[in-house]
Each structure stands twice: as structure tokens, then as C-alpha cells.
């Protein structure tokens, strides 16, 4: 079972930046499709960004152009660089790993939550206005 440990959340003013990281256990990290999701109070968890094993990326429309996902396979780590943060970005952010990717290919970013089989504990991001 893949274990995921997230870091980098915190409190930031609107317009500021944060960088989240997520480190995975296991020796086959490079083959996983990785994703970031978030859940704001009173809302469902939603897809933020994903990166496939071939480094293809995808973003939700709400973060496109502000957030950047990347991965370092040598460190078993995926990152989410968040710039121009807005109060509506306030949420608990979750890292997720998909080793089998369900009906999708792990070479591409995967949006549906059911395709992920491992989740981090979540890290709080709070953006003040």
C-alpha cells in the first residue's frame, strides 16, 4: 500500500504563494499518475491538478494559469506550486496516487477520484483577504 505524506500548507494573504509537496513510499512511483484534490468547508472534494507518468498535466479551470504541478521521480515527490492565491482557494488539499488508474492510463493525468487508490492525510491552505 502506497503511503503519502504531504507538507507545505499554511496561512497566506491573497495574492501570495505556497508550495505543497507530497512524498510517496514505494519503488514504482514513476509509474503512478498523481493528483491534487481539495475540499473546502461544506463542499465536495474536487480535482485540482494531475500529472501522469509521462509528465502530462491537467488543471481545473479554477486554478489554470495560477497553479503548477510537477514531480521528481528521484525523490518520489509531487509538488503543487500555487501562485496568485485567492480566498476561494482556502481548503484542505489532498495528494493522491493512482497505481492502476482504473480504466485510464497512468501515462496521463486522471481526474476522477475513484481512480486513485492512495490518499494523503491532507494539508490546510488558508488564504486571507
Order of alpha helices (4+ residues) and beta strands (2+ residues): beta-beta-beta-beta-beta-beta-beta-beta-beta-beta-beta
